[in-house]
Amino acid sequence: MKNAFFHIISLGFKEIIGLWRDPLLVFLIIYSFSASVYLGAQAEPDAIDHAAIAIVDEDHSALTKRIGDAFFPPLFRVPEKLEIDEIDDALDAGRYTFVIVFPPNFQERVLANHKPQVQINVDATRMSQAFTGNGYIQEIISDEVDNFVRALHPDVPDFSADIITRNRYNPNLVKAWEGSMNQMANNVAMLALILTGAALIRERERGTLEHLLVTPANAFEIMVSKVWSMSLVVFVATFFSLTIVIRQCLHVPLAGSVGLFMAGTAINLFAMTSLGIFLSCFARDMPQLGILMILVLMPMQILAGGSTSQSQMPIVVRIIMQFAPTTHYVEICRSIIFRGAGIPQVAAVFGKLFLLGCGFFFIALRRFRKTVSS
């Protein structure tokens, strides 16, 4: 037992040293858990963040000033003032995404119930911001006009219903929060597969796998050493990404326990690295391993429920995806990081993920033994 533990630890450190000597994989790890997470969060579609806006005010009334003050960060920048003849040049130069034009006598016509029109000029080359921002602008103008009229004429009966929406966990619907977590979860799965698969393929291509087989270490010890060493590398990178990139740089609040989340990450890495060993047993070289990982990893990431809710998927897909570790890991990310879930809420998910990991591990071990014996 003592010798087996020594073999596992020694071979694991050998894998970490071998990884450190591969600059391409080191760069991939650093990029995946830093710039990739940050850029993935900032590139979320339909997001409005400090959109450039200008106002042409030909009325100069209290109402138009009130509407202008309603546009403020983080959705919009502080509006700048323009003249009517400067609109085309400003939009052509790309200085603004939105230019709002208030016509003369706008407030007077509103109070007279003449329903004046407001012109909104949109730079539609920024398509996602243009589509979403246009809806925000219309809603802001409508609300400010309505509140202004009610303040001046409180005796006018209002038979409309006020709908109050409160968003839990993400009150401002900041898509960078979800985008960063999805990107990190995808990178954890990708790196866990790539590193363990590459570790075994590297041994086979260099001819050192045969050298290991003539040592006192058996197939079980060799496999466990690759699982724990590559899991440790991804584990440390995930902790860095969560605490530095997501919490400090992207300012995503972590509602739950970081320790509990990292425990779920460790179980997920156990499952994913075992799956990586299993896939590498079917590949003769790195190109074949890359093709296998594309066929396995892409469906796992797309159908895990991070970008699209699984409730919208066919029942057959939902049943199949229960056997994918990424499905349960995405659920762990959302439950702990956003909802602040504790051990009672995530215990069942932890159990399912651990059972999956054990299943993948023993299947991979059986295949690995057959591979090395042949």
C-alpha positions in Angstrom: 0.0 0.0 0.0 2.8 2.4 0.9 4.7 1.6 -2.3 1.5 2.1 -4.4 1.0 5.5 -2.8 4.6 6.4 -3.5 4.3 5.3 -7.1 1.1 7.4 -7.7 2.7 10.5 -6.1 6.0 10.2 -8.0 4.3 9.5 -11.4 1.9 12.4 -10.8 4.8 14.9 -10.2 6.4 13.5 -13.3 3.3 14.4 -15.3 3.2 17.9 -13.9 6.9 18.5 -14.8 6.3 17.1 -18.3 3.4 19.5 -18.7 5.5 22.4 -17.5 8.0 21.6 -20.3 5.3 21.9 -22.9 4.9 25.7 -23.5 1.9 25.3 -25.8 -0.2 23.5 -23.2 0.9 25.9 -20.5 -0.1 28.8 -22.7 -3.5 27.1 -23.4 -4.1 26.7 -19.7 -3.3 30.3 -18.9 -5.3 31.7 -21.8 -8.3 29.5 -21.1 -8.7 30.6 -17.5 -7.9 34.2 -17.9 -8.4 36.0 -21.3 -10.8 33.4 -22.6 -13.2 33.7 -19.6 -13.0 37.5 -19.6 -13.6 37.8 -23.4 -16.3 35.2 -23.3 -18.2 37.3 -20.7 -17.7 40.6 -22.4 -18.8 39.2 -25.8 -22.2 38.1 -24.7 -24.8 39.0 -27.4 -27.6 41.4 -26.8 -25.7 43.1 -23.9 -25.9 46.9 -23.4 -22.9 48.3 -21.6 -22.1 52.1 -21.7 -23.7 52.6 -25.1 -22.8 55.9 -26.6 -25.9 58.2 -26.8 -26.6 61.8 -27.8 -29.7 64.0 -27.6 -30.9 66.8 -30.0 -33.2 68.9 -27.8 -35.2 71.4 -29.8 -37.7 71.9 -27.0 -35.5 72.7 -24.0 -38.3 71.9 -21.6 -38.4 70.3 -18.2 -39.8 67.1 -19.7 -36.9 66.7 -22.2 -34.4 67.4 -19.5 -36.0 64.8 -17.3 -35.8 62.2 -20.0 -32.2 63.0 -20.7 -31.3 62.5 -17.0 -32.9 59.1 -17.2 -30.0 57.8 -19.3 -27.0 56.9 -17.1 -24.4 54.2 -16.7 -24.0 51.3 -16.8 -26.5 50.8 -19.6 -25.7 54.1 -21.3 -23.1 56.8 -21.2 -24.1 60.2 -20.0 -25.9 61.7 -23.1 -24.1 64.4 -25.0 -25.8 67.4 -26.7 -25.9 67.7 -30.5 -27.4 70.1 -33.0 -29.8 68.8 -35.7 -27.3 69.3 -38.5 -24.6 67.3 -36.7 -26.5 64.0 -36.6 -25.4 62.5 -39.9 -21.7 63.3 -39.4 -21.7 61.9 -35.8 -23.4 58.6 -36.8 -21.1 58.3 -39.9 -18.1 58.7 -37.7 -19.3 56.0 -35.3 -19.3 58.4 -32.3 -22.7 57.4 -31.1 -24.9 54.3 -31.3 -28.1 56.3 -30.5 -29.2 59.8 -31.2 -32.6 61.0 -29.8 -34.3 64.0 -31.4 -37.0 65.9 -29.4 -39.1 68.2 -31.7 -40.1 71.7 -30.8 -43.0 72.1 -28.4 -42.7 68.5 -27.3 -43.8 69.1 -23.7 -46.7 71.3 -24.7 -48.0 68.7 -27.2 -47.6 65.9 -24.6 -49.7 67.8 -22.1 -52.3 68.6 -24.8 -52.4 64.8 -25.5 -51.4 65.4 -29.2 -49.0 62.4 -29.0 -45.9 63.9 -30.5 -43.2 61.7 -32.1 -39.6 61.3 -30.9 -37.0 60.4 -33.5 -34.5 57.7 -32.5 -31.5 57.4 -34.9 -29.7 54.1 -34.5 -26.4 52.9 -35.8 -27.5 49.4 -36.8 -24.0 48.3 -37.7 -23.8 47.5 -34.0 -26.7 45.1 -34.4 -26.9 43.5 -30.9 -26.7 46.9 -29.1 -29.0 48.5 -31.6 -31.8 46.0 -31.2 -31.7 45.8 -27.4 -30.9 49.4 -26.8 -33.8 50.6 -28.9 -36.2 48.8 -26.7 -34.6 50.2 -23.5 -34.8 53.8 -24.9 -38.5 53.4 -25.9 -39.3 52.1 -22.4 -37.4 54.9 -20.6 -39.0 57.6 -22.7 -42.5 56.1 -22.2 -42.0 55.8 -18.4 -40.7 59.3 -18.0 -43.5 60.9 -20.0 -46.1 58.9 -18.1 -44.6 59.9 -14.7 -44.4 63.5 -15.8 -48.0 63.7 -16.8 -49.2 62.0 -13.6 -47.2 64.4 -11.5 -48.9 67.4 -13.1 -52.4 65.9 -13.3 -52.8 63.5 -10.3 -56.6 63.7 -10.6 -56.7 62.0 -13.9 -57.9 58.4 -13.4 -55.6 55.7 -14.4 -57.1 52.3 -15.1 -53.9 50.6 -16.2 -52.2 48.0 -14.0 -48.6 48.5 -12.8 -46.5 45.5 -13.4 -43.5 45.3 -11.1 -40.8 42.8 -12.1 -38.1 41.8 -9.6 -35.2 39.7 -11.0 -33.7 37.4 -8.4 -29.9 36.5 -8.3 -29.1 38.9 -11.2 -31.3 42.0 -10.7 -29.8 44.0 -13.6 -29.7 41.0 -16.0 -26.0 41.4 -16.5 -25.2 38.7 -19.1 -21.5 38.8 -18.3 -22.3 37.0 -15.1 -23.7 34.0 -16.8 -21.3 34.3 -19.7 -18.2 34.1 -17.5 -19.5 31.0 -15.6 -20.5 29.2 -18.8 -17.1 29.9 -20.3 -15.2 28.7 -17.2 -17.3 25.5 -17.0 -16.6 24.8 -20.7 -12.9 25.4 -20.2 -12.8 23.1 -17.2 -14.3 20.3 -19.3 -12.0 21.0 -22.3 -8.8 21.2 -20.4 -9.5 18.2 -18.3 -10.0 16.1 -21.4 -7.1 17.6 -23.3 -4.5 17.3 -20.5 -5.2 13.8 -19.5 -5.6 12.6 -23.1 -2.4 14.4 -24.2 -0.5 12.9 -21.2 -1.2 9.4 -22.3 -0.7 10.0 -26.0 2.6 11.7 -25.2 3.8 8.6 -23.3 2.8 6.5 -26.3 4.4 8.6 -28.9 7.7 9.0 -27.0 7.9 5.3 -26.2 8.0 5.9 -22.4 4.7 4.0 -21.8 6.6 0.7 -22.3 9.2 1.9 -19.8 6.5 2.5 -17.2 5.1 -0.9 -17.7 8.4 -2.6 -16.8 8.6 -0.6 -13.5 6.9 -1.8 -10.3 4.0 0.6 -11.0 0.9 -1.2 -12.4 -1.8 0.2 -14.8 -4.0 1.4 -11.9 -1.2 3.4 -10.4 -0.3 4.9 -13.8 -3.8 6.0 -14.5 -4.5 7.4 -11.1 -1.3 9.5 -11.3 -2.4 11.1 -14.5 -5.9 11.7 -13.1 -4.8 13.5 -9.9 -1.9 15.5 -11.5 -3.9 16.9 -14.4 -7.0 17.5 -12.1 -4.7 19.5 -9.7 -3.5 21.7 -12.6 -7.0 22.5 -13.8 -8.2 22.8 -10.1 -5.7 25.5 -9.4 -6.4 27.3 -12.7 -10.2 27.2 -11.9 -9.6 28.7 -8.5 -7.5 31.5 -10.0 -10.2 32.2 -12.7 -13.0 32.3 -10.1 -11.4 34.5 -7.6 -9.3 36.9 -9.8 -10.9 37.0 -13.2 -14.6 36.5 -12.4 -14.8 38.1 -9.0 -12.2 40.9 -9.2 -12.0 41.8 -12.9 -15.7 41.1 -14.0 -17.1 42.0 -10.6 -19.4 39.0 -10.4 -20.7 38.6 -6.9 -20.2 35.1 -5.5 -23.3 34.3 -3.4 -22.3 30.9 -2.2 -19.3 29.2 -0.7 -16.1 29.2 -2.8 -14.9 26.1 -0.9 -18.1 24.2 -1.7 -17.9 25.2 -5.3 -14.3 24.0 -5.6 -15.4 20.7 -4.0 -17.9 20.3 -6.9 -15.1 21.2 -9.3 -12.9 18.5 -7.9 -15.6 15.9 -8.4 -16.2 17.1 -11.9 -12.5 16.9 -12.7 -12.4 13.3 -11.4 -15.2 12.4 -13.9 -13.8 14.4 -16.9 -10.2 13.3 -16.5 -11.3 9.6 -16.3 -13.3 10.3 -19.5 -10.1 11.8 -21.1 -8.2 8.6 -20.3 -10.9 6.5 -21.8 -10.9 8.5 -25.1 -7.1 8.5 -25.4 -7.2 4.7 -25.3 -8.9 4.7 -28.7 -6.5 7.2 -30.3 -3.1 6.4 -31.7 -1.9 10.0 -31.9 -2.9 13.6 -31.1 -4.9 14.3 -34.3 -7.1 11.3 -33.7 -7.5 12.4 -30.1 -8.5 15.9 -31.2 -11.2 14.5 -33.5 -12.6 12.3 -30.7 -12.7 15.2 -28.3 -14.6 17.4 -30.8 -17.2 14.7 -31.3 -17.6 14.3 -27.5 -16.9 17.7 -26.1 -19.0 19.9 -28.4 -22.3 18.1 -27.7 -21.5 18.1 -24.0 -21.0 21.8 -23.9 -23.9 22.8 -26.1 -26.5 20.5 -24.5 -25.3 20.9 -20.9 -27.9 23.6 -20.2 -25.4 26.6 -19.9 -26.5 28.4 -23.1 -29.9 26.8 -23.7 -32.3 25.5 -21.0 -32.6 21.7 -21.0 -36.4 22.1 -20.5 -36.5 23.2 -24.2 -34.8 20.1 -25.4 -36.4 16.8 -26.4 -36.9 14.3 -23.5 -34.5 11.8 -25.1 -31.7 14.5 -25.1 -32.4 15.3 -21.5 -32.1 11.7 -20.5 -28.9 11.2 -22.4 -27.3 14.4 -21.0 -27.9 13.1 -17.4 -24.9 10.9 -18.1 -22.7 13.9 -19.0 -20.7 15.5 -16.2 -21.0 18.9 -17.7 -24.8 18.9 -17.1 -24.4 18.5 -13.4 -21.4 20.9 -13.2 -23.4 23.7 -14.8 -26.1 23.1 -12.3 -23.5 23.3 -9.5 -22.1 26.5 -10.8 -25.5 28.2 -11.0 -26.7 26.9 -7.6 -23.7 27.8 -5.6 -22.3 30.9 -7.3 -25.6 32.7 -8.1 -28.2 31.3 -5.7 -26.0 30.7 -2.7 -27.0 27.1 -2.3 -25.5 25.1 0.5 -24.7 21.4 1.0 -28.4 20.3 1.4 -29.3 21.8 -1.9 -26.5 20.4 -3.9 -25.9 17.1 -2.2 -27.9 15.2 -4.7 -26.1 16.7 -7.7 -22.7 16.0 -6.0 -23.8 12.4 -5.6 -24.8 12.0 -9.2 -21.6 13.6 -10.4 -19.5 11.4 -8.1 -21.3 8.2 -9.3 -20.7 9.2 -12.9 -17.0 9.8 -12.1 -16.7 6.3 -10.6 -18.4 4.8 -13.6 -16.1 6.6 -16.0 -13.0 5.7 -13.9 -13.6 2.0 -13.8 -14.6 1.8 -17.5 -11.5 3.8 -18.4 -9.3 1.6 -16.1 -10.6 -1.5 -17.8 -9.9 -0.1 -21.3 -6.5 1.2 -20.2 -5.5 -2.2 -18.9 -6.5 -3.8 -22.2 -4.6 -1.1 -24.1 -1.3 -1.5 -22.2 -1.5 -5.3 -22.2 -1.7 -5.3 -26.1 
